[in-house]
Amino acid sequence: MKFKRGLTAYSLRKFKLYEVIIFWLKSILTRSQFLILSGILVGGSAGLAGVILKSLVHAIHNLITHKVHFETQIFFYAIFPFLGIVLTSLVVILFFGGQDRKGIPAILHEIAQNSSIVAPVKMYSQVIQSAITVGLGGSAGLESPIAVTGSAIGSNFARVYKLDYRERTLLLAAGATGGIASAFNAPIAGMMFAVEILLTGVVFTDFIPLVLAAVCGNVLSRMLLNEEVLFHFSSRHPFNYYNLPFYLVLGILCGLYARYFVVIGHQVERFFANLKGGRLRKAMIGGAILSALCVLYPPLFGEGYETIKALVNGQVGLLMENSFFGMIGGQRWAVLVFLTIVCLLKAFASSITIFSGGNGGNFAPSLFAGGTLGFVFAVFCNFIGISDVPVANLVLVGMAGVMSGVLYAPLTAIFLIAESSSGYDLFIPLMVVGVMAFLISKWFSPISPDLKRLADEGKIFTREHDRNLLSQLNTWEFIDRDAPVVNIDLPFGNFLDVVHENRHSQIAVVDNEGILRGIISIEDLYPYLFTSANEQNLSIASLMRQPAATVADTEPVARVIARFDQTSSGHLPVTDPNGRYIGFISKTRLLDRYRSLLQAHSG
C-alpha cells in the first residue's frame, strides 16, 4: 500500500500515534476528503487555542481585579498596563530569542515569500504574549493573535502531512478562520476574514475546509465558554428607513476616524522605531505612557468591550466616576467631551500597546472606537435637539464602520457585527456605514497602510494576480554569473580571444574596481570578428556602450520585468548597490519561469 511504502519502520518511530493514524487516513482518502478532514482538525485546534487565550485573559483579569476597591483604582490603572507591556517584552527576550514578528502582515509575508510556512513557535507564542499584554490591561485585542495562532496551526499541520503550497495556504487560512470564529462566535465573519485579508490574490476552488473550520471553531467556543451573544443590547431598535440620514453621516465620520486611527498608528510606530535604547527601555516608556492614559481615562484599560456595553446600557456615569470628569457629574456636555477624548486617545493607547513591546491587534480597538464614536454621535444629536436617535444601532454600525476602514475588510466587519449581536435586521445600515468608511479609507490610500510598504516591495500578495506570481520569484535566482566580463584596459586582440571562447551574447566591461563601465553585444562585434586590419586602432572603450538600464540584485522581479518592457532589451546587467558588476539577467528565462508558475497556480 501507498501508506506502507511512505512510512518505513524508522519513520513510524518518529511520529506520534495520532499522526500515524492521520497519515493512514491520508493514504486511503481522496485529496478532497483529506482536505475536509484537515479543515475540521485545524479549525477545531484553532478554536481551542482561542478558548485557551480568552480563558487566560479572563483568569488574569479576575486575579488582578479581585478585591479592588475605589481607593485603589488609581494604583491599579497605574501599575498593571505598565507591567503587561514590560513582562511581555521580557518573555519575548528570555523565551523567544527577541523574535516578536506579530500581526497579520507577518502572516501575509509568509504566504507570499515563504510558501505559507509559518514558524511552529507561533502556535503558542502569540497566546502567551497577548494573554499577558491584554490580561494586564493593554489597550489591544486578542483577535489578531488568535488569527496568527490559527494560521500557524494550519500551516504546520500541512507541513507535517506533506501537503503542497496550495493546500498549505488553504489550511493556514482555515486556521485563522477557526480562530476568528471562536473569538467572536461569528463563523461567517471568520470566513470573510480569510477571503478578504489572507487569501487576497490567491485563487482557490476548495472552500469547504474553510466552512468546516469556521463551524468547528465556533462550536468549540460555544461549548467550552458558554458565552452569550457578545454585543447583546436590549435597547436596540428595529431598522427604520427614516434613520438612513444618521447612518450616512456616521459612515463619513467612521471613514475619517479610521484614517485618523491608522495615521496615529504609523506615527507611534515610527516614534518607537526611532527611539534609542533597547527593547526593555521602549517597553518601560510605552508602559508608563499607557498607564498614565488609563489613570486619566479608565475606559482605555483592556479590550473595551465592557465599556461599549456600559454605554448602551446607560451606565456612562460608572465610566466617568473613576476619572477627574467624575467630579463634574453626568451632564450631557461632560459626557460628550469625555467620550470624544476617549475615542481620540484610543488610537494612541492601542498603538502604544502594540508598538512599544506588547502583543495584540486592532480588531478590538477599532470596534471600541467605532462603538464610542457611534455613541458620541448619538449624544451630539440629542444635544442639538434631535430626538428619537437609535443609540444602540448607531453604536453597532459604528463598530462595523471603523473596523471596515481600519482593516480594509468591509465584509468581515459587516458579518462580524451582524453575527455577534444577532443584528441581522441591521444589514442595510451595516452595509451603508461599512462600505462608506471603506471607500473613504481607500480614497486616502488604495492599499491598507499597514500593508503598503510590504506591497510596494512585492513581499505580499495584492489583488493583481500577475504581480502576486512574480512576487514569489527572487531576482538573484536568475542572475547569469558565467557571462564573460573584461577589463576596460584589456588589449583588443586579447578581447577577441575571450569572445571566441564564449557563446554568450553579452559581455560586461568593468574597471579595476569591478565597477560596470559598459556592455558589448556580439552583434556589435560582427565587423571585427574575422579581420585583424583594424585591431591596432580599436579599443574596448570605443566599442562598448552604456546599457539601457541596470538591475539591482535585490530588486523585485516585477520591477525587473517593467525595466525590460521599458527598454525593449533581452538582457540587462545586474549590479550591487556600489555599481559593481554581478552578472546578466535574461528576460526569456524570467518569462519561462513565470509561465511555469502560472500553469501551476491554474491547475
Summary of the structure (lengths in Angstrom):
residues: 603
radius of gyration: 29.4
end to end distance: 26.9
largest distance: 102.4
contacts: 2168
relative contact order: 0.10
helix: 68%
strand: 6%
